[in-house]
Amino acid sequence: MSAPEVKISEPSSEDFVAMFEVRTAASVATYASDEVTEQDIVEDMEKSRSIIIDALESDKFNSRCAKVGGVVVGMCVWDSSSFPRKLNWLYIDPEYQGQGIGANLLRIVLEQIGNQPIELETAQASEFYEREGFKTYGSQVWLVNGKSIPEKLMIKEPQE
């Protein structure tokens, strides 16, 4: 079976809700556990829905979406105005994970920011980011409905 054809582009305003839904689905698939339930994650995401969609619509952030057959299956959002640069979100629909979509989105982000440091927070994808040259420099806790999910703080330094 061949990999589906993926098109990566700047999202239109019609894509923002679908991008939010990909973020929610990927978060549930990644973080749900006995302690942090699917309901906890969905409720936490819903609390921030308008903030996230407003961020996607703002000029402060850059974003891309990955589509298969016109359906959003991946998304990334980054801040090019901060220093170091910040990868805010990179999420792939669980059905499409492991097919290189995340790596392609990350490559676009790195091309767009140029030779600048970029940081991120991740709870489960540190091995992916390590393969892409990121290093762990600290940790923090993401609170989801009052329940803790430990996260690594990671950074990719500029190439010399």
N, C-alpha and C positions, 0 to 999 in steps of 0.2 A: 504494500500500500504506500503510495507516494504522499509526501507532505503536502498539505493544502497550500494554495497560492495565497501569500500574505501580502497585503498592501499597507504600507506605513505612510501616514500623512499627518499634516496638521489637522486637528479636529475642527469640525464645524460646531456651531452651538447646538445642533441637533444631536451631536455625539456625546455631549457632556453627561447626560443622564445614563447612557449606556456605559460610559467610562466609570461612573460612580458604581453602577451595578457590577461591573467586572471587579472593581476594588473590593466590594462587599463579598462577592462570591469567593474570590481568592483569599480574602481574610478569613472567612469561615472555614474554608478547606485547610488553611495553613495553621490557624491558631485555636480552633475549637478543641476542647479537651474535657476531661471530667471536671476540672476546676473552672474553666472559662467556656461556657456553653455557646452553642450556635446563637441562641437567643440573646445572650450577653453581647456578642459581637454585632449582631444585626441592630439591636437597640442602640449600641454605641455609635454605629455608623449612621443610623437615622438621625441621631442628635446633631450630627455634624453635616448632614446632607446639604443644607443651604450654604454653609461656610465653604464646603468643598466645591460646590458648583460655582459659587461666586469667585473662588480662587481660579478655577479653570477659565472663567470668563474674563478675568482681569489681565491687564498688560504686564503685571509683575512677574507672572510665571510663563514658562514655555511648556508646551505639551505636544505629544504625538499620540496617535492611536493606531493600533494594528487591527486590520479588518480582514476577515475571510468571507468571501461572498457578500460583502457589504455589511457584515455584522461585526461590531467591535468585539475583539477577543483579547486585547491587551492595551495597556496605557502606561504612559510615564509623564511625570510632571517634574520640572526642575526650575530652580531659581538661579538665573545668571547674574543677578544684581548683588547677591551676597558674596562675602569672601570669608572662608572658601565657598565655592559654589555649593549648592545643596540639591541633591536628588531627593525630592519630597516623596514621590511615589513611583513605583514600578510594579505593576500587577498584571498577571496573565490569567485568563480564564482557566480554571483547573483542567478542563478538557483539552486545552492546547499547551499546557506546560510541558517542558522537555523537548520542544520542537525548534528551539533556537530563537523564538520570537523575543524573549526577554533579552538575550544577548544582542540581537539586532537593534532593539530599542535603546539599550545601553550604549551601543556603539554610536548611534546617532547623537545621544546626549553628549558623549565625550568629544565627538567631532564639533558639535555646536559650541561647547565651552572653550575649545582650544586647549592650550597647554596650561591649564589652571587646576589647582587642587579642587576636589569635590568630595563632599562628605554625605553620609546617609546613616539611617538607623535601620536595623533589621533584627528580627527575632528568629527567623528560620532560614534565611537565604545566605548566611555568611560564607558558606563554601562556594556558592555561585560567585559572590563578589570577590572572594579571595582569588579564584581562578582568573578574574578580570583585573587583578592587580591591586585590590583594596586591602588595607591593613586595619586590624582592630586597634583602637586607641582608648577605649573606655566602654562603659556600660551605663544603662539607665533602665527604668521600669516604665512600661506603657500601662496605664490603668484603663481597664475595660470594665465599665460598670462596677468600679471599686475593686476589681480583681487584677492582680499583677501578671504581666507578661514581660519577662526580662528581654532586653534588647541589647545588641552590640552597637557601639558607635564605630563607624568605619570611615576611612579616608583613602583617597587615591591621590598621591602626590604627582606633580607635573613630571614629565619625562625630561631628562637633561639632554 
